[in-house]
């Protein structure tokens, strides 16, 4: 088999094979790049909660907490409650929590839902185990092969690596990160 | 068969790579959460296990959780890169290696200099506690950090050792109790 044909086959087949991985890393990459601007894993909503009547820590039991959650339409969400301090009640929900200051009777409820797909993509991006580590290593090697083989897909003309467009675009793609690096150091 | 040679080859490499013999397991020393600070010196570098309820999981990164009423910090590691928020309120057994971060005057002076030089200093993992998260403190704000430095200086003087210690656990495994 000619080298050029092997190059094209590798480029094509690895491209197909790792299409899914490209999506996972590209999408989660954008999501995690903006970690400071938003929460890429969860949709978190906050609601103010005010007790109708003040209550002391000693009067609070599981039934009372469940009746409170009933008022908040969260009865089925009860998981556990505890007192981080004498004046604070914290209720854990299956998807969130409620924290109330018993002295003021005021607090907040937080509901937490996973972002579909993004949560799972981000989880994988963070390298959850040995199998994934090896698979993503193979993916990285495949990306190198895809990138290098891509340079030699077109034989000649302006679009080839020897032409002004191919060589120019490749140079620009290398220069941009290099310039940014020099700007940051 | 030949048509699928490439994926088969890759899958074989994957399987053989994961077939490495696993290192022998070290038995973790069980430690009561409330006693960890007093026993910390003896536990450094040893694999320990802690039981407790997950009081909080960091929302943004999932890189840390806080355990029990002590709000003891557990850090993600290569073994477990992130913690799920769903763990909040669950009773868990966590194993890992105890880590001590000592904050002394040199550390604080460097930190203060960074801020005075106008650097945007993100929250310091060494000193980041559940208290700060619960109070909603913006630990990347300069004023918050200057207040923290002032507070730590006072604690160093009061402690008389010339430093203060922040302990955390670098996680090896987590088991959720049902």
Interface residues (C-beta under 8 A of the other chain):
Chain A: X13 X14 X17 X35 X36 X39 X41 X42 X44 X79 X80 X82 X84 X90 X92 X93 X94 X95 X97 X112 X123 X126 X127 X128 X130 X131 X134 X135 X138 X142
Chain B: X6 X7 X10 X13 X14 X17 X18 X53 X55 X59 X60 X61 X62 X69 X78 X81 X82 X85 X86 X88 X89 X90 X134
